[in-house]
Protein backbone atom coordinates (compact mmCIF):
# COMPACT_ATOMS: atom_id res chain seq x y z
CA UNK A 1 0.00 0.00 0.00
CA UNK A 2 2.85 2.41 0.73
CA UNK A 3 4.38 1.95 -2.74
CA UNK A 4 1.04 2.76 -4.41
CA UNK A 5 0.77 5.96 -2.37
CA UNK A 6 3.89 7.39 -4.08
CA UNK A 7 2.98 6.43 -7.66
CA UNK A 8 1.13 9.69 -8.45
CA UNK A 9 4.12 11.69 -7.17
CA UNK A 10 6.52 9.57 -9.23
CA UNK A 11 4.39 10.10 -12.34
CA UNK A 12 4.38 13.85 -11.76
CA UNK A 13 8.18 13.93 -11.35
CA UNK A 14 8.66 11.90 -14.52
CA UNK A 15 6.31 14.17 -16.46
CA UNK A 16 8.15 17.27 -15.23
CA UNK A 17 11.52 15.71 -16.08
CA UNK A 18 10.45 14.87 -19.62
CA UNK A 19 8.93 18.33 -20.07
CA UNK A 20 12.21 19.90 -18.93
CA UNK A 21 14.23 17.77 -21.36
CA UNK A 22 12.18 18.64 -24.44
CA UNK A 23 13.44 22.27 -24.72
CA UNK A 24 17.02 21.10 -24.07
CA UNK A 25 16.79 18.49 -26.83
CA UNK A 26 15.20 21.01 -29.21
CA UNK A 27 17.98 23.57 -28.52
CA UNK A 28 20.66 20.91 -29.07
CA UNK A 29 19.08 19.92 -32.40
CA UNK A 30 18.91 23.56 -33.52
CA UNK A 31 22.54 24.14 -32.56
CA UNK A 32 23.60 21.00 -34.43
CA UNK A 33 21.72 22.02 -37.57
CA UNK A 34 23.17 25.54 -37.37
CA UNK A 35 26.70 24.12 -37.34
CA UNK A 36 26.10 22.16 -40.55
CA UNK A 37 25.11 25.17 -42.65
CA UNK A 38 28.11 27.22 -43.80
CA UNK A 39 27.51 30.93 -43.59
CA UNK A 40 27.44 32.83 -46.85
CA UNK A 41 30.16 35.45 -47.07
CA UNK A 42 28.98 38.84 -45.95
CA UNK A 43 30.23 42.17 -47.16
CA UNK A 44 32.11 42.81 -50.35
CA UNK A 45 32.82 39.85 -52.64
CA UNK A 46 35.04 40.53 -55.65
CA UNK A 47 36.52 38.65 -58.56
CA UNK A 48 39.75 39.62 -60.26
CA UNK A 49 43.01 38.42 -61.73
CA UNK A 50 46.15 37.95 -59.66
CA UNK A 51 48.92 40.14 -61.02
CA UNK A 52 51.46 39.22 -58.35
CA UNK A 53 51.61 37.36 -55.04
CA UNK A 54 54.21 37.18 -52.30
CA UNK A 55 55.31 33.80 -50.96
CA UNK A 56 55.06 32.61 -47.37
CA UNK A 57 58.09 31.22 -45.58
CA UNK A 58 58.75 27.48 -45.71
CA UNK A 59 57.02 25.90 -42.70
CA UNK A 60 59.49 25.23 -39.92
CA UNK A 61 62.07 27.65 -41.35
CA UNK A 62 60.95 30.58 -39.19
CA UNK A 63 60.22 30.90 -35.46
CA UNK A 64 56.53 31.68 -36.05
CA UNK A 65 53.66 29.43 -37.17
CA UNK A 66 51.40 31.91 -38.98
CA UNK A 67 52.15 34.27 -41.86
CA UNK A 68 50.18 36.66 -44.02
CA UNK A 69 50.97 37.09 -47.72
CA UNK A 70 50.00 39.84 -50.15
CA UNK A 71 48.02 39.49 -53.39
CA UNK A 72 47.97 42.22 -56.03
CA UNK A 73 44.56 41.82 -57.64
CA UNK A 74 43.72 43.64 -60.89
CA UNK A 75 40.54 43.99 -62.93
CA UNK A 76 38.60 43.31 -59.74
CA UNK A 77 34.85 43.71 -59.98
CA UNK A 78 32.33 43.50 -57.17
CA UNK A 79 30.27 40.34 -57.44
CA UNK A 80 28.14 41.27 -54.43
CA UNK A 81 28.00 43.62 -51.50
CA UNK A 82 29.32 46.94 -52.67
CA UNK A 83 31.75 48.78 -54.91
CA UNK A 84 35.48 48.86 -55.43
CA UNK A 85 37.58 51.95 -56.07
CA UNK A 86 37.89 52.89 -59.74
CA UNK A 87 40.42 50.85 -61.67
CA UNK A 88 39.81 47.55 -59.90
CA UNK A 89 43.37 47.20 -58.55
CA UNK A 90 43.61 46.31 -54.87
CA UNK A 91 46.06 44.83 -52.39
CA UNK A 92 44.62 41.84 -50.54
CA UNK A 93 46.22 40.24 -47.50
CA UNK A 94 45.46 36.55 -46.93
CA UNK A 95 46.79 33.72 -44.79
CA UNK A 96 49.81 32.10 -46.46
CA UNK A 97 50.73 29.84 -43.55
CA UNK A 98 48.69 28.70 -40.55
CA UNK A 99 49.94 26.46 -37.75
CA UNK A 100 53.14 25.77 -39.71
CA UNK A 101 51.23 24.54 -42.78
CA UNK A 102 50.92 26.26 -46.12
CA UNK A 103 47.41 27.41 -47.00
CA UNK A 104 45.87 27.16 -50.48
CA UNK A 105 46.82 30.83 -50.99
CA UNK A 106 50.49 29.83 -50.88
CA UNK A 107 49.93 28.22 -54.29
CA UNK A 108 48.21 31.18 -56.00
CA UNK A 109 49.82 32.13 -59.32
CA UNK A 110 49.86 35.31 -61.41
CA UNK A 111 47.15 35.19 -64.08
CA UNK A 112 44.83 33.11 -61.90
CA UNK A 113 41.28 34.46 -61.50
CA UNK A 114 40.12 34.45 -57.89
CA UNK A 115 37.02 35.39 -55.94
CA UNK A 116 37.54 36.91 -52.49
CA UNK A 117 35.31 38.03 -49.66
CA UNK A 118 36.95 41.29 -48.59
CA UNK A 119 36.99 43.44 -45.51
CA UNK A 120 38.68 46.85 -45.47
CA UNK A 121 42.08 46.49 -43.84
CA UNK A 122 41.47 49.37 -41.43
CA UNK A 123 38.58 47.39 -39.90
CA UNK A 124 40.66 44.25 -39.28
CA UNK A 125 44.19 45.59 -38.87
CA UNK A 126 43.99 45.25 -35.09
CA UNK A 127 43.17 41.55 -35.50
CA UNK A 128 45.60 40.61 -38.32
CA UNK A 129 48.17 43.42 -38.39
CA UNK A 130 50.41 41.86 -35.73
CA UNK A 131 51.11 38.70 -37.72
CA UNK A 132 54.31 38.32 -39.72
CA UNK A 133 53.62 39.51 -43.23
CA UNK A 134 55.36 39.03 -46.57
CA UNK A 135 54.74 42.27 -48.41
CA UNK A 136 55.56 43.76 -51.79
CA UNK A 137 58.47 46.17 -52.11
CA UNK A 138 56.71 48.17 -54.83
CA UNK A 139 55.41 51.48 -53.43
CA UNK A 140 52.78 51.68 -56.20
CA UNK A 141 51.26 48.37 -55.09
CA UNK A 142 51.49 49.34 -51.42
CA UNK A 143 49.56 52.54 -52.15
CA UNK A 144 46.52 50.63 -53.51
CA UNK A 145 43.34 50.21 -51.44
CA UNK A 146 44.06 47.46 -48.89
CA UNK A 147 41.76 44.63 -47.80
CA UNK A 148 41.81 41.43 -45.80
CA UNK A 149 40.57 38.60 -48.00
CA UNK A 150 39.35 35.06 -47.83
CA UNK A 151 38.79 32.91 -50.89
CA UNK A 152 35.07 32.76 -51.61
CA UNK A 153 32.87 30.64 -53.80
CA UNK A 154 30.58 32.55 -56.08
Beta strands, then each sheet from edge to edge (+ up, - down):
strand 1: 44-53
strand 2: 67-80
strand 3: 90-98
strand 4: 101-102
strand 5: 113-120
strand 6: 132-134
strand 7: 145-151
sheet 1: 4+ 3- 2+ 1- 5+ 7-
sheet 2: 4+ 3- 2+ 6+
end
